[in-house]
Amino acid sequence: MTAEQPRTDAATDADSLHVLPLATIPLNSATLRRARMIKDSRFETAVEMFSGNASGSGQIRPADLQQCFDSLTEELIADLEMINRLAELNSYDVYSLRIELRRLNINVDNIDTLRLSAEKNRQLTQYMKTFTRPLIRQIYGRDQHGIDDIGSLINLFKTPNKEAVVKNVLDMAFRLDIRPIELPQFLEEYGDVFLSLAYYKDIVAVLNDRLEQFALDMAELLSSRQILQDARVSQTCQRLDKRFQEIARFVNWRFQIFDRSSEQLWGHITAANFQQMKRLITGDYTTIGGMLCGLQVKMDAWERKFGGGRGGPLSKADFIMGDFKQGMDVIDNIQRQAPKISPIHTTGPAADG
């Protein structure tokens, strides 16, 4: 077993890219259901069997799990096979996890834990305003005070209280080719898609700041005479720094595509255009989730050891040449396999407002 980061709370796990509480998965073994799967600093998967402030984090590789049990029953063998398949996933965020679990023939519709925590939903309010404001303006002609999330927006649509508003609601239902009574259900789907986009954008914003600090750390490290005298180490540092910046640009470019498509959608609200937008975003979950997870575990590992200016050039070089550079090939492979995307092409008349 190895020891790395300590256990976090359940709400943090639900919002995490790199932690999967196995209680989420329909496993037979009570012991395994109490464990978690995590991504370590090498971007490899470990099963965390126990953790605590005093005991640390006890981790074991999925392939070695059977050694923890006295006997292998048919049910346990099935559990271990499922864990080995889960270990191959690149991210455990709730959105890409839903897609990957469906591929493993697990019914995700019955798993209540596959959603963001209430606290994370509140934190994402600032992002969701961007996605709710255009719809509110189309119905009310202006912003509405206190409407910050989809739930509040749905309530407005359920009980429009002005003749002009009722007309606008009917017009929107017509453009979407649905009955007015179905509009709240459409908004729930709209909210879930754009909540996922807000979730990833929030992570990207934080990661961009962390990568800027990492670039400063690399520049300082590469100014060290000890590092410059070792060509292999200095070249590896330069290559990693450049690669992280390339990955960040790749991810940010994809979000620019999402933003341009969102603008197109808000100007032409139709069912077909929304489905285009939904496919564009949800089809990229595993790419975005995997790349962000890789970046996050790398930045977490670096900051745990060297945040706040801790550590000297040689200890940083040892870490970079050891655990830190491991797993970059996995991130590279995710990028190579990423689907090509482009802004959606909307059809139909422009929406008013």
TIVEXMI-114969 format. One record per residue: residue in three letters; x, z, y of N, C-alpha, C in turn. Coordinates in steps of 0.2 Angstrom, whole numbers, plus 5000, padded with zeros to 4 digits. Layout:
# TIVEXMI-114969
ALAXZYXZYXZY;...
This chain:
# TIVEXMI-114969
MET500450004994500050005000500450005006;THR500149975012500549975018500150015023;ALA500350035028500050075034500150035040;GLU499550025043499549985050499050025055;GLN498649985058498250005063497650055060;PRO497550115064497050155061496350125061;ARG495850155058495150135058494850145065;THR494450095066494050105072493350115070;ASP492850125075492150145074491750085072;ALA491150095069490750045066490549995071;ALA490350015078490149965083490749915085;THR491349945085491949905086492049855080;ASP491949875074492049835069491549775069;ALA490949785071490449735072490649685077;ASP490949705082491149655087491849625086;SER492149635080492849625079492949555076;LEU493549525078493749455075494049475068;HIS494449525068494949535062494749595057;VAL494149625058493849675053493249655050;LEU493149665044492549655040492449715036;PRO491949755038491749815034491349785027;LEU491649805022491349775015490649805014;ALA490449855018489749875017489249815019;THR489549775023489149715025488949665019;ILE489449665014489349615009489049655003;PRO488549614999488249644993488649654987;LEU489149704987489549714982489249774977;ASN489449774971489249824966489649884967;SER490249884968490649944968490549984974;ALA490350054974490350094979490950104983;THR491550114979492150114982492350064986;LEU492250004984492449944988491949934994;ARG491349954994490849954999491050005005;ARG491450055003491750095009492350075012;ALA492650015009493249995012493149935017;ARG493649915020493649865025494149805024;MET494049745025494549695025494749685032;ILE495449675033495749675040496249615040;LYS496449585045496949545046497549585049;ASP498149575046498749615049499149575053;SER499749595055500149565060500449495058;ARG500449485051500649425048500049375048;PHE499449395050498849355049498649345042;GLU498849395038498649405031498149455030;THR497749445025497149495023497349555019;ALA497149605021497249665017496549705017;VAL496549745011495949785010496149855012;GLU495849885017495949955019495550005015;MET495850035011495450085006495350155010;PHE495750175014495650235018495950235024;SER495850275029496150285035495950345039;GLY496350365043496250425047496850445051;ASN496750485056497250505061497850535057;ALA497750575052498250605049498550565043;SER498150525040498350495034498550425035;GLY498450395041498550325043498150275039;SER498350215039497850165036498150145029;GLY497850155024498050135017497850065015;GLN498250015015498049945014498349915008;ILE497949875004498249844998498049774998;ARG498449724996498249654995497649644990;PRO497249594992496649584988496849574980;ALA497449534979497649514973497849574969;ASP498049634972498249694969497649744968;LEU497049734970496549784970496349804963;GLN496449764958496149784951496649844949;GLN497249854952497649914950497349974952;CYS496849974957496550034959495950064954;PHE495850024949495250044945495550054938;ASP495250104934495450114927495250064923;SER494650034924494349984919494049924924;LEU493949864921493649814924493049794921;THR492449814924491849794921491649724924;GLU491149694921490949624923490749624931;GLU490349684933490149684940490749694945;LEU491249734942491849744947492249674947;ILE492349644942492649574942492349524947;ALA491649524947491249484952491449504959;ASP491449574960491649594967492349574969;LEU492849584964493549564966493549484967;GLU493249444963493149374965492949364972;MET492349394974492049384980492549404986;ILE492949464985493449484990494049434990;ASN494249404985494749354985494549294989;ARG493849274989493649224992493549245000;LEU493349305001493349325008493949325011;ALA494449345007495149355010495449285013;GLU495149225011495349165013495049145020;LEU494549185022494249165029494749185034;ASN494749145040495149155045494949205050;SER494349215051494049265056493449295053;TYR493349365055492749395053492249415058;ASP492349375064491749385069491149365066;VAL490549385069489949385066489649305066;TYR489949265070489649195071489949155065;SER490649155065490949115060490849145053;LEU490749215053490649245046489949225043;ARG489449215047488749185045488849125041;ILE489249075045489349015042489749015035;GLU490249055035490649055029490349095023;LEU489949145025489549175020489049135017;ARG488749095021488249045018488548995013;ARG489248975014489548935010489748975003;LEU489749035004489849074997489249094994;ASN488649064996487949074993487749144994;ILE487949175000487649245002487149235007;ASN486549265006485949255011486149305017;VAL486349275022486549315028485849335032;ASP485349305031484749315034484449385033;ASN484649415027484549485026485049535027;ILE485549515031486149565033486049585040;ASP485749635041485649665048486249675052;THR486749685049487449705052487749645055;LEU487549585053487949525056487649505063;ARG487749555067487549545074488049585078;LEU488049565085488549605089488149675091;SER488549725092488349785094487949785100;ALA487549835102487149845108487549845114;GLU488149885113488649895118488949825120;LYS489149785115489449725117488949675120;ASN488249675118487749635121487749655129;ARG487749725130487749745137488349715141;GLN488949715138489549695141489549625143;LEU489149585139489149515139488649485145;THR488249535148487749515152488049475158;GLN488649485160488849445166488949375164;TYR489149355157489149295155488449255154;MET488049305151487349275150486949255156;LYS487149285162486849265168486949195169;THR487449165168487649095169487149055165;PHE486949075159486549035155485849045156;THR485649105159484949115160484649095167;ARG485149095172484949075178484649005179;PRO484948955176484648885177483948885174;LEU483748915169483048915166482648955171;ILE482849015174482449045178482249005184;ARG482748975187482648935193482148875192;GLN482148845186481748795184480948815184;ILE480948885182480248905181480048935188;TYR480448975191480249015197480448985203;GLY480948935203481248905209481748945212;ARG481949005210482449045213482649095208;ASP483149135209483349185205482849245205;GLN482749285199482349335199482749405198;HIS482649445202483049515202482849545195;GLY483449575192483349615186483349575180;ILE483349505180483349465174484049445172;ASP484349485168485049485166485149455159;ASP484649465155484749445148484149405145;ILE484249375139483649335136483049375135;GLY483049445133482449485132482049485138;SER482349495144481949505150481649435152;LEU482049375150481849315152481249295147;ILE481249315141480749305136480049335139;ASN480149395141479549435144479249395150;LEU479649365154479349335160478949275157;PHE479249235152478949175150478249195146;LYS478249255143477649275140477049295145;THR477249315150476749335155476849305162;PRO476849235163476849215169476349235174;ASN476449255180475849285184475749245190;LYS475949175191475749135196475549065194;GLU475149035197474848975195475448915195;ALA475948915200476448875199476948885194;VAL477048955192477448965187477148945180;VAL476448955179476148935173476248855172;LYS476148825178476248745177476948735175;ASN477448765178478148755176478348765168;VAL478048825166478048845159477748785155;LEU477148765156476848705153477348645153;ASP477648635158478048575159478648575155;MET478948635154479548645150479348645143;ALA478748665141478548665134478448595132;PHE478148555137478048475136478748445135;ARG479248455139479948425138480248445132;LEU480148505129480348525123479948505117;ASP479448475118478948455113478748515108;ILE478548565111478348625108477748655111;ARG477348695108476748725111477048785116;PRO476648795121476848845126476948915122;ILE476548925117476648995113477248995110;GLU477548935108478248935105478848945109;LEU478748945116479248945120479749005120;PRO479449065119479849125118480249125112;GLN480049095106480449085100481049035102;PHE480948985106481448935107481948975112;LEU481749015116482249055120482649105116;GLU482349135111482749175107483349135104;GLU483149075101483649035098484149015103;TYR483948995109484348975115484849035116;GLY484549095117484949155118485449165113;ASP485349155107485849175102486449125102;VAL486249065103486749015104487249025110;PHE486949045115487349055121487649125121;LEU487349175118487649235117488349225113;SER488349185108488949175104489449145109;LEU489249095113489749065118490049115123;ALA489549165125489849215129490349265126;TYR490149275120490649325116491349295115;TYR491349225113492049195113492349195120;LYS491949175125492249165132492549235134;ASP492249285132492449355134493149365131;ILE493149355125493849365121494349315124;VAL494249255125494749205128494949235135;ALA494549265139494749285146495249345145;VAL495149385140495549445139496249415136;LEU496149375131496749345128497249305133;ASN496949265138497349235143497749275147;ASP497449335149497849385152498449415148;ARG498249425141498749455137499349405135;LEU499149345135499649285134500149285140;GLU499849285146500249285152500749345152;GLN500549405150501049455149501549445144;PHE501349415138501849395133502349345135;ALA502149295139502649245142503149285146;LEU502949335150503349375154503849405150;ASP503649435144504049475140504549425136;MET504349365135504849325132505349295137;ALA505149285143505649265148506149325149;GLU505949385149506349445150506849445144;LEU506549435138506949435131507449385131;LEU507249325134507749265133508249275139;SER508249315143508749325148509249375146;SER509149405140509649455137510249415134;ARG510849435136511449405133511449415126;GLN511249465123511249475116510749425112;ILE510249405115509749355112510049285113;LEU510349275119510649205120511249185116;GLN511549235114512149225109511949205102;ASP511249215100511049205094510549145095;ALA510749085093510349015094509749015090;ARG509749045084509249045080508649085082;VAL508849145085508349195088508049165094;SER508449145099508249115105507849055104;GLN507949015100507548955098506848975096;THR506849025091506249045088505749075094;CYS506049115098505749145104505449095108;GLN505849045110505548985114505048955111;ARG505148935104504548895101503948935100;LEU503949005099503349045098503049045105;ASP503349055110503049065117502748995119;LYS503048945117502748875119502148865114;ARG502148885108501648875104501048915106;PHE501148975108500549015110500248985116;GLN500648955121500348925127499948865125;GLU500148825120499848765118499148785114;ILE499148835110498548855107498048875112;ALA498248915117497848935123497548875126;ARG497948825128497648775131497148735127;PHE497348725121496848695116496148735116;VAL496148795115495548835115495148825122;ASN495548835127495248835134494948765135;TRP495248715133494948645134494348635130;ARG494248665124493648665120493048695124;PHE493248755128492748785132492548745138;GLN492948705140492848665146492348615143;ILE492348585137491948545134491248575134;PHE491248635131490548675131490248685138;ASP490648695143490348705150490048645152;ARG490448585151490148525154489548505150;SER489548515144488848505140488348545142;SER488448615144487948655146487648635153;GLU488048605157487848585163487348525162;GLN487548475157487148425156486448445153;LEU486448495149485848525145485348545151;TRP485648585155485248625160484848575165;GLY485248515165484848465170484348415166;HIS484448425159483948385155483748425149;ILE483248475150483048515145482548475140;THR482848455135482348435129482548465123;ALA482148455118482348485111482948445108;ALA482948385109483548345106484148365109;ASN484148375116484748395119485048465118;PHE484548505117484748575115485048575108;GLN484748535103484948535096485648505096;GLN485848455101486548425102486948485104;MET486748525109487148575111487248625106;LYS486748645102486848695097487348675092;ARG487248615090487748585084488448585087;LEU488548565093489248565096489548635096;ILE489148685098489448755098489548785091;THR488948785087489048815081489448785076;GLY489548715077490048675073490748695074;ASP490848735080491548745081491748825080;TYR491248865077491348935076491948945072;THR492048915067492648935062493248915065;THR493248855069493948845073494048895078;ILE493648905083493748955088493849025085;GLY493449045081493549115078494149115075;GLY494449075071495049075067495649075072;MET495649035077496149035082496249095086;LEU495649115088495649175092495849235088;CYS495649235082495849295078496549295077;GLY496849235076497549235075497949255081;LEU497749235087498049255093497949325094;GLN497349355093497249425094497649475090;VAL497749455083498149505079498849495081;LYS499049445083499749435085499849475092;MET499449475097499549505103499449585101;ASP498949605097498849675095499549705092;ALA499849665088500449685085501049695090;TRP501049645094501649645099501549705104;GLU500949715106500749775111500849845108;ARG500649845101500749915098501449935098;LYS501949885097502649905096503049895103;PHE502849855107503249845113502849845120;GLY502249865120501849865126502149925131;GLY502049905137502249955142503049955143;GLY503349905141504049895141504449935136;ARG504149955131504449985125504949935121;GLY505449965118505849925114506449885117;GLY506949875114507549835116507549765114;PRO508049725116508049655114508149645106;LEU508549685103508649685096508149695092;SER507749755094507149775090506649715091;LYS506549695097506049635098506249575094;ALA506849555094507149505090506949515082;ASP507149575080507049585073506249575071;PHE505849605075505149595074504849525074;ILE505149485079504949415080505149375073;MET505749385071506049355065505749375059;GLY505349435059505049455053504349445053;ASP503949495054503249495053502949445058;PHE503149445065502749415070502749345069;LYS503249305067503149235066502749215060;GLN502649255055502349245049501549235051;GLY501249185048500549165049500449115054;MET500949095058500849045063500648975060;ASP500848965053500648905050499948895049;VAL499648955048498948965046498548945053;ILE498748965058498448945065498548875066;ASP499148845065499248775066498848735061;ASN498648755055498248725051497548725053;ILE497348775056496648785059496548725064;GLN497048725069497048675074497048605072;ARG497448595067497448525064496848505061;GLN496448545058495848535055495248535059;ALA495348555065494748565070494348495071;PRO493748505071493348445072493448415079;LYS493448345080493448325087492848335090;ILE492848355097492248365100492248325107;SER491648315110491648285116490948305119;PRO490848305126490248325129489648295126;ILE489148325126488448295124488248245128;HIS487848195126487548145130486848155130;THR486548175136485848195136485448135137;THR484848135135484348085136483748115139;GLY483248075141482648095144482748115152;PRO482148125155482148135162482448195164;ALA482748195170483048255173482548315174;ALA482748375173482348425174482248445181;ASP481748465183481648485190481948555192;GLY482148565198482448635200483148625200;
